[in-house]
Amino acid sequence: ALEGVNSRVVALERLVQQRPNEWPLHEGLARLLRERAQLTGSPDDLERAEEVLKRAFEIAPQGSGPAITAARVSLSLHKIDDAEKYLAISTAWKILPLN
């Protein structure tokens, strides 16, 4: 399982580098990093996922973004207040087309 996640992380990192302004790719990378952290128990991937999500929020159009993924990562890091903040944000957001 870990080998599979590692290869998907590498592939998605390449895509993020090639298309740095597509926030859903950043969100996908953060999801994979969280998945790998669950397999390994290492907090490093969770911290990196937070950084990747920060960038995703910076480039996402107003009213959209990876709020649910950010809530999941926050919960994994036991940052309950942050998770609640992201869940509250997500209730008001909608899916917007990529530009």
N, C-alpha and C positions, 0 to 999 in steps of 0.2 A: 504494500500500500504506500509506504513511504517513497519508494522508488518512483512510483507513478505520479505522486504529488510533486516530487522534485522535478521531474521532467516537465510537468505542466507549469510549474512556477517559472522555470527557465524559458519556456516558450512564451508565456504571457509577459514576462519581463522584456523580451525582445519586441513584442507587439507594443507595449507601453512606450518603449524607446522610439519606435517607428511612428507611433501616433500618440504623441504626448498630450494632446488636447481632447482626447475622448475619455471622459470621466468613467463611463461604464467599464472600460478596460482596467482602470485603476481599481475600481470596485472588485472586479473579478480577481485581480492579483491579491487584494486584501483578503478576500474569501479563501483563496488557496493558502495564503500565509497562515491564516487562522486554522485551517484544516491541518496544515503541517505542524503547527504548534500543539494541536490536540494529540497528534501522533507521537511527538517527541517530548512533550512536556517543557519545551524551552520557551521562555518568555521573549526571547529575541525576535521571533517571528511576529508575535503579537505587537511588540513595540514598532516593528517595521510596518505592520499593517496599519497602525495608527498614523504613521507618517504618510503612507500611500493614500489613506483616506483623506487626510488633510489636503493633499494636492487635489484629490477628486472634488472636494468641496470648493476649492479655489476656482476650478475650471467649469464646474457644473453651472448651468443657467440658474438664475434666481428662481426659486420655487421647485427645485429638483435636487437630486443628489443621493448619495448612498447612506441615507439615515438608518435604515434597518441593519445594514451590514455594520455600520459604526456602532450601533447599539449592541450587536452581538459581540463585537471585538471588545467593547467596554465591559460587558458582562464577563467575558473571559478573563479580563484583567482585574475583575472585582471592583470596577469603577461604576458603582450603582448610580450615582448622581448623573454621571455622563450618559449612561445608558437611558435613564429616564428622560434626559434632555433630548436625546436623539429620537426616542419613541414619540415624544410630544411633537417634535418637529415633523416627523413622518406623517402624522395624521393630517397635516395641512398641505402636504406636498402632493404634486401630481406628476405623472409621467409626461415629459415634454420630448418633442422630436430633437434629434441631434442636428446641429447646424454644421 
